[in-house]
Amino acid sequence: MGFYQLKTRQNIPATKDEVWDFISSPKNLREITPDELDFEITSKDLPGKMYTGMIITYKVRPVLGIKMTWVTEITHVEDGQFFIDEQRIGPYSIWHHQHHIKEIEGGIEMTDIVSYKPPFGILGRIANSLIIKGQLKKIFSYREAAIVKRFGAW
């Protein structure tokens, strides 16, 4: 079937409000995205906070330097706890990304769960093994480093 999931966890020495304010603002997406993806938000007049039903459009170079449009919808928001974005237009057949935060002793635990399915059947499965899985891990490693830069190390 070619359906995959990537799960990451990071402890952050900050308050729930500080972390939520940062991750729930679409304007901060660029700060946590690697430069090589050439990420550009193309939505106009974005609000300061995500909300259920919000559509965000981007230009990004996810594969072989080919620039493409990516459109996501924020499908669920539980203020201060989690939000979910789902791809509507983009490189994947399915993209469902959960962003969770919870208080722990000394700070916040942030968990990302990405469930995805590459396009093109068997070719997508091969691409996942050779390229996609590693690229996603690299992107989330970059995000972890960007969060440490912003909030400090655990």
C-alpha positions in Angstrom: 0.0 0.0 0.0 2.9 2.4 0.6 1.5 4.3 3.7 4.1 5.5 6.2 4.3 7.3 9.5 7.1 9.4 11.0 6.9 10.3 14.7 9.2 12.7 16.5 9.4 14.0 20.1 11.3 16.9 21.5 11.5 18.3 25.0 11.5 22.1 25.2 12.5 24.3 28.2 9.7 26.8 27.8 6.2 27.4 28.9 3.1 26.0 27.1 2.1 29.5 26.0 5.5 30.3 24.6 5.6 27.1 22.5 2.0 27.3 21.4 2.3 30.9 20.4 5.3 30.0 18.2 4.1 26.8 16.6 0.5 28.0 16.0 1.6 31.0 14.0 1.9 30.3 10.3 4.4 33.1 10.0 6.9 31.0 11.9 6.9 28.1 9.4 9.8 29.6 7.4 12.0 29.7 10.5 11.7 25.9 11.0 12.1 24.9 7.4 15.5 24.1 5.8 16.7 26.7 3.3 17.2 24.0 0.5 13.4 23.6 0.3 13.2 27.2 -0.8 10.0 27.5 1.2 7.8 30.5 0.5 4.3 31.2 2.0 2.2 32.6 -0.8 -1.0 33.1 1.2 -1.8 36.7 1.7 -2.8 38.4 5.0 -2.3 35.4 7.2 -3.6 35.9 10.8 -1.3 35.5 13.8 -2.9 32.2 14.8 -4.0 29.1 12.9 -7.7 28.2 13.0 -9.8 25.3 11.9 -10.6 25.5 8.2 -7.6 27.8 7.5 -6.0 27.3 4.1 -2.3 28.0 3.7 -0.5 28.1 0.3 3.2 27.7 -0.2 5.8 27.3 -2.9 8.4 24.6 -2.1 11.1 22.5 -3.7 10.6 19.1 -2.0 12.0 16.8 -4.7 14.9 17.3 -7.2 14.8 21.0 -6.8 11.4 21.2 -8.7 9.3 24.1 -7.4 5.7 23.2 -6.7 2.6 24.6 -5.0 1.6 23.0 -1.7 -1.8 23.8 -0.2 -2.6 22.7 3.4 -5.8 23.0 5.4 -5.8 23.3 9.2 -8.4 20.7 9.9 -8.4 20.6 13.8 -7.2 23.0 16.5 -7.4 22.5 20.2 -5.9 25.7 21.6 -2.8 25.1 23.6 -2.8 21.3 22.9 -2.6 20.4 19.2 -3.4 21.2 15.6 -3.6 19.1 12.4 -2.7 20.1 8.9 -3.7 18.1 5.8 -2.4 18.5 2.3 -5.0 19.5 -0.2 -2.6 20.1 -3.2 1.0 18.9 -3.2 3.5 16.2 -3.7 1.8 13.4 -1.6 -1.2 11.3 -2.2 -1.9 11.7 1.5 -0.3 14.0 4.1 -1.7 14.3 7.6 0.4 16.1 10.2 -0.4 16.2 13.9 1.4 18.7 16.1 0.9 18.0 19.9 2.3 19.8 22.9 1.9 18.9 26.6 3.4 20.1 29.8 6.0 18.0 31.5 8.3 18.7 34.4 10.6 21.5 33.3 8.9 22.4 30.1 7.0 21.0 27.2 7.0 17.8 25.2 6.3 18.4 21.5 5.3 15.5 19.4 4.8 15.5 15.6 3.1 12.6 13.8 3.2 12.7 10.0 1.2 10.0 8.2 1.8 10.1 4.5 1.5 8.2 1.2 3.8 9.1 -1.7 2.2 9.1 -5.2 2.9 6.7 -8.0 2.3 3.3 -6.3 5.4 1.1 -6.4 7.5 4.0 -7.7 6.4 6.0 -4.7 7.4 3.1 -2.3 10.8 2.9 -3.9 11.2 6.7 -3.7 10.2 6.6 0.0 12.9 4.1 0.7 15.6 5.9 -1.3 14.7 9.6 -0.8 11.5 10.6 1.0 11.9 9.0 4.4 15.5 10.3 4.7 14.4 13.8 3.6 11.6 13.9 6.1 13.9 12.9 8.9 16.4 15.6 7.8 13.6 18.2 7.8 12.5 17.3 11.3 16.1 17.3 12.5 16.4 20.8 11.2 13.1 21.7 13.0 14.5 20.3 16.2 17.7 22.4 15.9 15.6 25.5 15.1 13.4 25.0 18.2 16.6 24.6 20.3 17.9 27.8 18.8 14.7 29.6 19.7 14.0 28.2 23.1 17.3 26.6 24.3 18.4 23.0 24.8 16.7 20.6 27.2 
